[in-house]
């Protein structure tokens, strides 16, 4: 009887670990595939992988307030991922965006799915630094990850800063296979 109880307790613990791990993957996505493409240029990867063209036509100036937001975001590069985290000791994706915008006196909802309904929906061709990008990292169309547009390359490549589950706060590109396939839409909140 005692042995059966211990065995059931172990199974429950194993299931709990699996459930927590899958929740983390769905809540803010993983960027494991994103780092594999670093040795090639993002443009080449996008063409060879036959990915969606997710480029912006933005080539204008960035306002001082957006520069401040991006500077605040950059100071957290390397901060580890922490489920439910919204401090410099660890962030999840929406905790990161909330903290950065909060430091600039702008309030965002806590959950990425709620942030995805804040502001104005914009076409990817119109995104500029400071806009929010939303992703379905578990497939489908349910928002599960958010990042802040960091910069637009001269070729239109959109780079964004976000809290990834595997590498913490990093800058990624929409031309990376993982993020290109997971991309849903953009919102302008500024």
Residue, then its C-alpha position, 0 to 999 in steps of 0.5 A: x500500500x505504501x509502495x503504491x502511494x509512493x509510486x503514484x506520488x512520483x507519477x504526479x510529480x513527473x506529470x507536474x514537471x511535464x505540465x509546467x514545462x509545456x506551460x512555459x513553452x506555450x506562454x512565451x515560446x522557445x527560440x532554440x531553432x532561432x539560434x541555428x540560423x546565426x551562421x548564415x545571413x537572415x536574408x539568405x535563410x528566409x529565401x532558402x527556407x521559403x518563408x513569408x516575407x515579413x519586412x517593413x518599409x519603415x526608413x524614418x527617424x525614431x522619436x526620442x521617446x521610442x529611443x528611450x524605450x529601446x534603451x531601457x529594453x537593451x539594458x536587460x539583454x542577457x537577463x534570464x527567462x523566468x516564468x511569471x517574472x517581471x523584474x531584472x532578476x528574470x522575465x517572461x515575455x509579457x513581463x518584459x514588455x510591461x516592465x520596459x513600457x512601465x519604465x517609460x510611464x506607459x501601462x500595458x496589460x500583463x498578459x501577451x494575449x491582452x497586449x495583442x488587443x491593445x493599441x492599433x493593429x498594423x500591417x507588418x510593412x508599416x511596423x517601426x521600432x517600439x511596435x509590439x509583435x505577437x506570435x503563436x509559438x505553439x502553432x495555431x492562432x493563439x497569442x503566446x509570445x510578444x516582443x518589441x520591434x528593435x530596429x528595421x534593417x536597410x533591406x526591411x528586416x525586422x528585428x525585435x527584442x524579447x524574453x525567450x525561454x531558452x536564452x532570456x532577453x535577446x534580439x531576434x529577427x522575423x527572418x529566422x525560421x522559428x519566428x517567421x512561422x510563429x508570427x501572428x500580427x503587430x500592434x502599435x501602442x505608442 
